[in-house]
Amino acid sequence: MNRRWSDRWRQGRRGAVTVEMALVLPIFTMLVFGIIEFGRGFMIMQLVTNAAREGCRRAIIDGSTNNDVSSYVQTFMQTSGNVPTSATAVTITVTPAAGNPAN
């Protein structure tokens, strides 16, 4: 008699596990994909920051032009993050410091 009761309990428990998994699995999957997407977003943010730094380093070299800097940043984005140059828009803004005399 104990054996029959334990078999019935296991069968009923299998159904409960299935229902619990059906409720928890979508939330868990969304959480995992959210973590992955957050990591990707952080990676892209760091890639753009590094590209801006490299562009600034290129811009301070004497004789460099805006086109040199733009192409260097686009090449950096393509080699570092596999971002095509057509998807990269480079804007160069020069802000003089407050202590520098205006020409």
Buried (B, 14 or more C-beta within 10 A) or exposed (E): EEEEEEEEEEEEEEEEEEEEEEEEEEEEEEEEEEEEEEEEEEEEEEBBEBBEEBBEEBBEEEEBEEEBBBBBBBBBBBEEBEBEEEEBEBEEEEEEEEEEEEE
